[in-house]
Amino acid sequence: MLRSQPVADRKDDAARRIGEGAAWIVVSLQRAENAALGAWLSEHRKARTQSIIDRLRQAKHTGEIEEHVDEAALGDCCATMLHGLSVQARDGVGADRLNAMVDAFLAAFDLMTTKRRRRDRASVRNSIRR
């Protein structure tokens, strides 16, 4: 059936099935029989997040990043980006878009961590949108 459809329709159909598959995985991890796997994945994500926070704390201590940086908030943000990036890649987002996401994130990271005049959060958000 897919072969008789135009290429664009086949891609849309494939994307829909991938999305449904990702949703199924999320739901299936919540089932009792998969609780151990869900817990393992959760602990893995928490450990990754904590290792990022620990590294940012070390960077703050050695002067690599500014004293005003909230390393826990920034670490959570970094982990969210990494986890989201892996989901986007798994869902078939192209390398150009993934690289653009990383570039945007790193620009925001630099705004938050480099020596600069203090900015309020709204001005940082506005800088990122440009």
Backbone as ProteinMPNN parsed JSONL, in Angstrom:
{"seq_chain_A": "MLRSQPVADRKDDAARRIGEGAAWIVVSLQRAENAALGAWLSEHRKARTQSIIDRLRQAKHTGEIEEHVDEAALGDCCATMLHGLSVQARDGVGADRLNAMVDAFLAAFDLMTTKRRRRDRASVRNSIRR", "coords_chain_A": {"N_chain_A": [[0.811, -1.19, 0.0], [1.925, 1.285, 0.801], [3.735, 1.787, -1.236], [2.236, 2.651, -3.392], [1.499, 5.166, -2.681], [2.151, 8.726, -2.835], [5.506, 10.03, -2.278], [5.656, 12.011, -0.235], [3.318, 11.465, 1.237], [3.957, 8.901, 2.166], [6.118, 9.492, 3.843], [4.828, 11.086, 5.766], [3.079, 9.189, 6.817], [4.9, 7.348, 7.865], [6.158, 8.958, 9.797], [3.982, 9.416, 11.482], [3.549, 6.826, 12.439], [5.961, 6.396, 13.796], [5.734, 8.323, 15.807], [3.491, 7.304, 17.156], [4.649, 4.943, 18.02], [6.612, 5.891, 19.792], [4.972, 7.01, 21.736], [3.718, 4.684, 22.61], [5.863, 3.381, 23.814], [6.416, 5.074, 26.0], [4.009, 4.837, 27.44], [4.001, 2.052, 27.88], [6.155, 1.757, 29.604], [5.097, 2.593, 31.942], [3.54, 0.6, 32.84], [2.944, -2.061, 35.159], [4.428, -4.452, 34.788], [6.655, -3.525, 33.515], [7.923, -1.893, 35.228], [10.44, -2.076, 36.461], [12.272, -1.601, 34.376], [11.478, 1.002, 33.658], [12.107, 2.321, 36.054], [14.871, 1.927, 36.099], [15.665, 3.393, 33.818], [14.855, 5.94, 34.644], [16.504, 6.354, 36.906], [18.954, 6.338, 35.596], [18.741, 8.664, 34.003], [18.537, 10.559, 36.07], [21.027, 10.241, 37.299], [22.737, 11.051, 35.228], [21.963, 13.721, 35.016], [22.737, 14.638, 37.567], [25.505, 14.277, 37.368], [26.153, 16.224, 35.507], [25.431, 18.539, 36.913], [27.26, 18.324, 39.025], [29.656, 18.655, 37.598], [29.345, 21.284, 36.67], [29.308, 22.581, 39.121], [31.941, 22.12, 39.933], [33.224, 23.571, 37.899], [32.403, 26.106, 38.571], [33.685, 26.421, 41.003], [36.377, 26.391, 40.197], [36.493, 28.656, 38.726], [35.789, 28.634, 36.053], [33.225, 29.163, 35.266], [30.929, 31.797, 36.063], [30.35, 33.05, 39.413], [27.699, 33.691, 40.002], [26.137, 31.851, 38.676], [23.562, 29.497, 38.704], [24.108, 26.417, 39.351], [22.604, 24.065, 39.646], [20.128, 24.618, 38.406], [21.044, 25.211, 35.819], [22.29, 22.793, 35.205], [20.071, 21.071, 35.229], [18.775, 22.151, 33.033], [20.636, 21.606, 30.985], [20.571, 18.79, 31.021], [17.913, 18.348, 30.324], [17.97, 19.327, 27.73], [19.769, 17.476, 26.532], [18.344, 15.047, 26.886], [15.991, 15.63, 25.498], [17.053, 16.126, 22.971], [17.936, 13.598, 22.248], [15.497, 12.278, 22.023], [14.358, 13.732, 19.913], [16.171, 13.065, 17.852], [15.769, 10.301, 17.747], [13.186, 10.337, 16.812], [13.539, 11.018, 14.224], [14.353, 13.569, 13.423], [16.291, 15.689, 11.423], [19.897, 15.998, 10.96], [20.784, 18.641, 10.497], [18.826, 20.237, 11.762], [19.071, 19.265, 14.381], [21.703, 20.026, 14.984], [21.351, 22.789, 14.833], [19.688, 23.171, 17.042], [21.461, 22.549, 19.111], [23.366, 24.568, 18.723], [21.792, 26.844, 19.341], [21.208, 26.3, 22.015], [23.804, 26.324, 23.122], [24.483, 28.983, 22.721], [22.747, 30.22, 24.508], [23.704, 29.039, 26.831], [26.275, 30.131, 26.946], [25.578, 32.82, 27.348], [24.641, 32.655, 29.934], [26.825, 31.809, 31.443], [29.28, 33.09, 30.964], [31.553, 35.831, 31.611], [29.892, 38.764, 32.098], [27.751, 41.627, 32.012], [25.248, 41.739, 34.499], [22.163, 40.366, 33.61], [18.653, 40.524, 33.347], [16.254, 37.827, 33.36], [14.362, 38.075, 31.301], [15.658, 39.654, 29.355], [17.669, 37.925, 28.569], [16.169, 35.846, 27.444], [15.064, 37.247, 25.274], [17.39, 37.774, 23.822], [18.075, 35.238, 22.965], [16.014, 34.594, 21.237], [16.486, 36.145, 19.005]], "CA_chain_A": [[0.0, 0.0, 0.0], [2.76, 2.474, 0.871], [4.425, 2.036, -2.502], [1.353, 3.347, -4.319], [1.301, 6.525, -2.194], [3.249, 9.665, -3.112], [6.585, 10.004, -1.29], [5.301, 12.864, 0.911], [2.346, 10.738, 2.052], [4.653, 7.803, 2.837], [6.892, 10.074, 4.935], [3.878, 11.471, 6.808], [2.593, 7.965, 7.443], [6.005, 6.804, 8.671], [6.318, 9.833, 10.963], [2.857, 9.157, 12.386], [3.782, 5.538, 13.105], [7.06, 6.584, 14.752], [5.149, 9.037, 16.942], [2.673, 6.347, 17.898], [5.572, 4.007, 18.667], [7.22, 6.574, 20.942], [3.93, 7.107, 22.767], [3.524, 3.343, 23.153], [6.986, 3.094, 24.708], [6.206, 5.832, 27.229], [2.897, 4.211, 28.17], [4.364, 0.703, 28.307], [7.075, 1.846, 30.74], [4.303, 2.869, 33.131], [2.847, -0.627, 33.225], [3.564, -2.735, 36.3], [5.426, -5.445, 34.376], [7.839, -2.827, 33.001], [8.313, -0.918, 36.247], [11.884, -2.14, 36.715], [12.939, -0.911, 33.275], [11.18, 2.419, 33.821], [12.883, 2.818, 37.196], [16.273, 1.955, 35.678], [15.832, 4.551, 32.928], [14.717, 7.142, 35.469], [17.739, 6.497, 37.679], [20.015, 6.686, 34.644], [18.577, 10.088, 33.681], [18.868, 11.341, 37.27], [22.485, 10.187, 37.49], [23.33, 11.905, 34.198], [21.695, 15.102, 35.426], [23.585, 14.955, 38.717], [26.9, 14.397, 36.934], [26.274, 17.537, 34.864], [25.409, 19.525, 38.001], [28.547, 18.215, 39.718], [30.696, 19.258, 36.754], [29.139, 22.731, 36.703], [29.742, 23.022, 40.453], [33.405, 22.136, 39.869], [33.596, 24.694, 37.033], [32.174, 27.323, 39.359], [34.747, 26.446, 42.015], [37.666, 26.687, 39.556], [36.404, 29.936, 38.019], [35.456, 28.478, 34.628], [31.954, 29.862, 35.093], [30.706, 32.859, 37.045], [29.805, 32.705, 40.735], [26.246, 33.879, 40.063], [25.457, 30.78, 37.943], [22.853, 28.477, 39.485], [24.555, 25.189, 38.688], [21.534, 23.061, 39.631], [19.174, 24.993, 37.351], [21.709, 25.059, 34.531], [22.463, 21.353, 34.991], [18.762, 20.538, 34.835], [18.538, 22.628, 31.668], [21.512, 20.821, 30.104], [20.058, 17.419, 30.952], [16.676, 18.399, 29.546], [18.382, 19.47, 26.327], [20.318, 16.197, 26.067], [17.284, 14.044, 26.798], [15.113, 16.033, 24.404], [17.785, 15.958, 21.726], [17.933, 12.174, 21.896], [14.139, 11.96, 21.572], [14.214, 14.313, 18.575], [16.955, 12.245, 16.924], [15.077, 9.019, 17.611], [11.969, 10.562, 16.031], [13.876, 11.251, 12.839], [14.722, 14.948, 13.099], [17.536, 15.688, 10.67], [21.131, 16.484, 11.593], [20.855, 20.103, 10.439], [17.979, 20.784, 12.826], [19.664, 18.902, 15.67], [22.849, 20.911, 15.179], [20.833, 24.134, 15.106], [19.232, 23.16, 18.438], [22.66, 22.587, 19.958], [23.919, 25.92, 18.608], [20.935, 27.761, 20.104], [21.412, 26.009, 23.428], [25.134, 26.782, 23.528], [24.437, 30.449, 22.788], [22.106, 30.525, 25.793], [24.634, 28.606, 27.868], [27.319, 31.163, 27.021], [25.0, 34.014, 27.97], [24.462, 32.429, 31.357], [28.024, 31.389, 32.173], [30.471, 33.9, 30.724], [31.611, 37.124, 32.293], [29.028, 39.721, 31.422], [26.952, 42.4, 32.947], [24.071, 40.971, 34.918], [20.96, 40.597, 32.82], [17.473, 39.857, 33.876], [15.899, 36.663, 32.543], [13.641, 38.478, 30.1], [16.594, 40.1, 28.317], [18.354, 36.731, 28.068], [15.221, 35.181, 26.539], [14.975, 38.036, 24.06], [18.634, 37.577, 23.073], [18.044, 33.898, 22.373], [15.022, 34.593, 20.15], [16.974, 36.882, 17.814]], "C_chain_A": [[0.861, 1.263, 0.0], [3.412, 2.792, -0.469], [3.55, 2.796, -3.485], [1.087, 4.79, -3.89], [2.437, 7.426, -2.661], [4.255, 9.651, -1.969], [6.211, 10.816, -0.056], [4.309, 12.156, 1.825], [2.991, 9.588, 2.801], [5.454, 8.332, 4.019], [5.968, 10.469, 6.08], [3.369, 10.25, 7.564], [3.665, 7.355, 8.34], [6.202, 7.638, 9.928], [5.208, 9.604, 11.975], [3.077, 7.861, 13.148], [4.914, 5.631, 14.113], [6.541, 7.284, 15.996], [4.296, 8.127, 17.8], [3.553, 5.358, 18.646], [6.216, 4.612, 19.896], [6.209, 6.686, 22.077], [3.696, 5.747, 23.413], [4.63, 3.004, 24.142], [6.796, 3.803, 26.044], [5.115, 5.181, 28.074], [3.302, 2.838, 28.691], [5.323, 0.719, 29.488], [6.329, 2.121, 32.038], [3.543, 1.642, 33.618], [3.635, -1.361, 34.302], [4.672, -3.704, 35.872], [6.704, -4.808, 33.824], [8.389, -1.819, 34.003], [9.829, -0.916, 36.484], [12.666, -1.417, 35.62], [12.713, 0.595, 33.365], [11.98, 3.042, 34.949], [14.365, 2.917, 36.83], [16.543, 3.16, 34.783], [15.764, 5.856, 33.704], [15.991, 7.39, 36.276], [18.917, 6.89, 36.788], [19.939, 8.174, 34.285], [18.941, 10.961, 34.869], [20.376, 11.374, 37.512], [23.203, 11.067, 36.466], [23.155, 13.372, 34.577], [22.607, 15.5, 36.574], [25.046, 15.099, 38.319], [27.138, 15.734, 36.228], [26.315, 18.629, 35.925], [26.741, 19.513, 38.744], [29.662, 18.865, 38.919], [30.561, 20.778, 36.725], [29.572, 23.312, 38.051], [31.265, 23.118, 40.503], [33.88, 23.323, 39.028], [33.415, 26.021, 37.755], [33.302, 27.503, 40.367], [36.1, 26.84, 41.409], [37.645, 27.985, 38.759], [36.116, 29.828, 36.534], [34.129, 29.135, 34.291], [31.77, 30.823, 36.263], [30.078, 32.346, 38.337], [28.279, 32.784, 40.783], [25.46, 32.748, 39.396], [24.82, 29.796, 38.93], [23.128, 27.13, 38.82], [23.48, 24.105, 38.657], [20.536, 23.368, 38.509], [19.792, 24.798, 35.97], [21.948, 23.586, 34.207], [21.166, 20.682, 34.578], [18.444, 20.917, 33.393], [19.372, 21.83, 30.664], [20.978, 19.399, 29.929], [18.774, 17.363, 30.131], [16.996, 18.508, 28.059], [18.9, 18.141, 25.788], [19.232, 15.139, 25.899], [16.349, 14.36, 25.636], [15.764, 15.849, 23.046], [17.774, 14.491, 21.294], [16.548, 11.732, 21.424], [13.923, 12.489, 20.162], [14.958, 13.476, 17.53], [16.261, 10.912, 16.682], [13.832, 9.162, 16.747], [12.256, 10.984, 14.593], [14.183, 12.684, 12.45], [16.115, 14.93, 12.479], [18.701, 16.328, 11.409], [21.223, 18.003, 11.578], [20.031, 20.739, 11.548], [18.542, 20.461, 14.202], [20.863, 19.799, 15.976], [22.412, 22.336, 15.483], [20.326, 24.24, 16.543], [20.419, 23.288, 19.389], [23.273, 23.985, 19.917], [23.115, 26.922, 19.423], [21.13, 27.551, 21.606], [22.76, 26.536, 23.913], [25.214, 28.303, 23.592], [23.817, 30.876, 24.114], [23.028, 30.163, 26.953], [25.732, 29.658, 28.059], [26.802, 32.436, 27.677], [24.923, 33.868, 29.488], [25.773, 32.241, 32.114], [29.241, 32.279, 31.988], [30.407, 35.211, 31.486], [30.829, 38.13, 31.465], [28.348, 40.577, 32.469], [25.727, 41.577, 33.298], [22.87, 41.354, 34.074], [19.786, 39.942, 33.519], [17.077, 38.739, 32.902], [15.183, 37.044, 31.259], [14.603, 38.92, 29.003], [17.387, 38.921, 27.755], [17.442, 35.998, 27.086], [15.125, 35.933, 25.217], [16.224, 37.886, 23.214], [18.634, 36.249, 22.341], [17.108, 33.866, 21.16], [15.53, 35.272, 18.891], [17.708, 36.02, 16.866]], "O_chain_A": [[0.56, 2.212, -0.724], [3.616, 3.962, -0.793], [4.071, 3.519, -4.333], [0.508, 5.561, -4.656], [3.558, 6.959, -2.862], [3.917, 9.308, -0.836], [6.427, 10.355, 1.065], [4.431, 12.23, 3.048], [2.627, 9.315, 3.945], [5.479, 7.708, 5.08], [6.284, 10.217, 7.242], [3.242, 10.27, 8.788], [3.371, 6.899, 9.445], [6.394, 7.087, 11.012], [5.452, 9.597, 13.182], [2.827, 7.79, 14.352], [4.844, 5.014, 15.177], [6.867, 6.889, 17.116], [4.368, 8.172, 19.028], [3.244, 4.975, 19.774], [6.357, 3.948, 20.922], [6.549, 6.48, 23.242], [3.499, 5.66, 24.625], [4.37, 2.41, 25.189], [6.993, 3.203, 27.101], [5.281, 4.996, 29.279], [2.98, 2.492, 29.828], [5.313, -0.208, 30.298], [6.873, 1.906, 33.122], [2.965, 1.66, 34.705], [4.862, -1.281, 34.342], [5.723, -3.773, 36.509], [7.723, -5.484, 33.684], [9.228, -0.988, 33.657], [10.424, 0.142, 36.686], [13.621, -0.697, 35.913], [13.644, 1.377, 33.172], [12.477, 4.161, 34.82], [15.036, 3.878, 37.207], [17.535, 3.866, 34.969], [16.539, 6.776, 33.443], [16.493, 8.513, 36.319], [19.771, 7.682, 37.188], [20.96, 8.862, 34.266], [19.585, 11.996, 34.7], [20.931, 12.408, 37.882], [24.169, 11.751, 36.803], [24.09, 14.165, 34.471], [23.189, 16.585, 36.556], [25.756, 15.944, 38.864], [28.22, 16.31, 36.347], [27.138, 19.541, 35.848], [27.29, 20.569, 39.057], [30.519, 19.547, 39.483], [31.569, 21.485, 36.754], [30.134, 24.406, 38.11], [31.815, 24.076, 41.045], [34.833, 24.005, 39.403], [34.198, 26.951, 37.562], [33.809, 28.609, 40.555], [36.88, 27.548, 42.046], [38.659, 28.376, 38.179], [36.189, 30.828, 35.82], [33.927, 29.608, 33.172], [32.387, 30.667, 37.316], [29.37, 31.34, 38.344], [27.64, 32.032, 41.519], [24.238, 32.689, 39.535], [25.468, 29.33, 39.867], [22.467, 26.753, 37.852], [23.451, 23.301, 37.725], [20.15, 22.475, 37.755], [19.143, 24.281, 35.06], [21.821, 23.179, 33.052], [21.153, 19.83, 33.69], [17.913, 20.11, 32.629], [18.869, 21.426, 29.616], [20.94, 18.875, 28.816], [18.575, 16.443, 29.338], [16.362, 17.853, 27.231], [18.508, 17.723, 24.699], [19.2, 14.424, 24.898], [15.961, 13.468, 24.881], [15.104, 15.46, 22.081], [17.62, 14.187, 20.111], [16.438, 10.901, 20.523], [13.374, 11.79, 19.31], [14.43, 13.213, 16.45], [16.175, 10.448, 15.545], [13.456, 8.232, 16.033], [11.334, 11.273, 13.831], [14.268, 12.991, 11.261], [17.009, 14.234, 12.961], [18.516, 17.094, 12.355], [21.693, 18.599, 12.547], [20.487, 21.677, 12.202], [18.495, 21.302, 15.099], [21.014, 20.275, 17.101], [23.034, 23.017, 16.299], [20.506, 25.27, 17.192], [20.373, 24.049, 20.356], [23.655, 24.528, 20.954], [23.689, 27.758, 20.121], [21.207, 28.513, 22.37], [22.848, 27.126, 24.99], [25.935, 28.853, 24.426], [24.313, 31.795, 24.767], [23.119, 30.896, 27.938], [26.07, 30.024, 29.185], [27.507, 33.06, 28.471], [25.116, 34.832, 30.228], [25.822, 32.491, 33.318], [30.161, 32.219, 32.803], [29.346, 35.637, 31.943], [31.088, 38.313, 30.276], [28.374, 40.272, 33.661], [25.23, 40.807, 32.476], [22.602, 42.535, 33.855], [19.933, 38.926, 34.198], [17.523, 38.722, 31.755], [15.378, 36.398, 30.229], [14.389, 38.596, 27.835], [17.74, 38.926, 26.575], [17.888, 35.577, 26.018], [15.106, 35.315, 24.152], [16.126, 37.873, 21.987], [19.139, 36.15, 21.222], [17.388, 33.184, 20.173], [15.031, 34.987, 17.802], [18.172, 36.497, 15.83]]}, "name": "protein", "num_of_chains": 1, "seq": "MLRSQPVADRKDDAARRIGEGAAWIVVSLQRAENAALGAWLSEHRKARTQSIIDRLRQAKHTGEIEEHVDEAALGDCCATMLHGLSVQARDGVGADRLNAMVDAFLAAFDLMTTKRRRRDRASVRNSIRR"}
